[in-house]
């Protein structure tokens, strides 16, 4: 009689790695299958291109927008807004989060407020921002700042919880003062967590820039989509969506790479 | 008198009132001694070590090292924790140097000292390794080297081998004795492992539980310090006496509770 054991499955193993070839196959399938379906539906089905353009048509639109320079201009405009808003938010939220995590006093002072504002959806601030800052770049960058700053502060704060108390006390025993402990022990210990928090919140920043451009902008990828929608250029909507997705994914991969390179010691932990 | 603990009391305020953790602890430790404080859980032995380390301050009484009152943590007392406290992003060399770096010792000097103490603990070859690449016993040896690099007056050890497997523990015991004989460092270690205490120390404080008090002070005289000694009757006598002491007080504590 065969001993009752776990079946030698590969696909459904809990919390185990899968063989590399299978991994590659599945990753390729993940992108290729939807593309193929899209292609087949538009090629075989008799579908109005105003409703769903074929991949070829979208590629054509991409070429058109690229050669006119509009696409590049829009991308640069969106990237610039995200870049400034996100960097400013990180510049402030990392130290604030670190202080909140390290000092119970600062946490008691700021956590209730941040916790409250976090639950106010950032786009709900748009009317106020327009009222206060007009319709230039400022409200868009502020929107990204609001959407990232509070979340990122609280997430950075949480990473400090995972610094073992023994490690901090060991530092005191070696002669470290509080400032040294904060900068030379707590900060490096939470750096991988900070990078991860920033990576997750960059996705939020990228969403908010598009939202802000849907409201009022003369250029930008969000603006491109909204104009294309008004003129029923569905192919251009698709171009905008795909470009947004690809750039976002690129950022994500970049952060993952930074994490791997700068924090080799933490690589087995995740 | 090198390390003295005078009339030390420690209370914790809890929801159910005041909890007396340590009651009237008095200890005198001479330079170069290897002291173990042995106690069951609830004997307040970790709390006692924290008072000596200066990570916590006593409710009453004082700790003095070489006459100087302990008021806070500092590198004059090296501390080895039970859990691994190496900095995971630093390699072994950087870990060992770190205390000296915090104290502002110039780079060349701290490199030299760290290398020396790494060779003392037999890990010079692993200077460039990351902590996660080391075994548990090796990690504790780095932690010891890191403490020694500051040339402390006393080495405090908080059940440093508690997390190690039996074989590693035995080899760490021999390592500790060898290190103690070579460096002549004063060691104050707490443990619940009676055999460990008898094997390592020249003097033992047996702590009673709830509240933690010194129940007995024992001078250990063994003909030699090697593995064979564990088979001698004199070793067994010490061990049995301590065991009986801890057991008896454990039961008393249960009755009292």
Interface residues (C-beta under 8 A of the other chain):
Chain A: X164 X166 X167 X169 X170 X171 X172 X173 X174 X175 X176 X177 X180 X184 X185 X188 X189 X191 X263 X264 X265 X266 X268
Chain B: X53 X55 X72 X73 X74 X75 X77 X78 X79 X81 X83 X85 X87 X88 X89 X98 X99 X102 X103 X130 X131 X132 X143 X146 X147 X150
